[in-house]
Amino acid sequence: MTTDWYVIRPGDGRRFGPYNDAKLRQLADDGRLQPDDMVWHEGMSDWIEAVDIDGLSFELPVPPTRTTTMPPATGSARPDPVYRIAAGVCGILLGSLGIHKFIYGATTPGIIMLLVTLLTCGWGGLIMGTIGIIEGIIYLTKSDAEFEQTYMIDKKPWF
């Protein structure tokens, strides 16, 4: 025989249910039933927290990790090469738009390159494209650590 469970949310007092045992487990597994939600079924003397029900699992979601480009204070980790490679390739292929500048956080030079290209109806893009190609080659020939130090930490805006 299945049990008809009722649920009350502590924050707003709304009541849900009835749910059978399987549905209650599914709600807990899906994260829709919170550990501090109050649950009750006929025959119980009082409401209890859902976390106190045997057979329900409340696993906290693991937050996504984000890699950082800054090495730890010990200096033991290598910098992430993704920024250098992406900025170098974009500098060569899309240099006139300044996209390579945005990749590593140099927004002002990136906006300048983009506006020069757009506001001159593309003619300024010849110069900005040449700058982008030169910078792209420079980025790709630097080591990861040199690129990070020069452009991401010291914030060197051009070449």
Buried (B, 14 or more C-beta within 10 A) or exposed (E): EEEEBBBBBEEEEEEBBBBBBEBBBEBBEEEEBBEEBBBBBEEEEEBEEBBEBEEBEBEEEEEEEEEEBEBEEEEEEEBBBEBBBBBBBBBBBBBBBBBBBBBBEBEEBBEBBBEBBEEEEEEBBEBBBEBBBBBBEBBBEBEBBEBBBBBBEEEEEEE
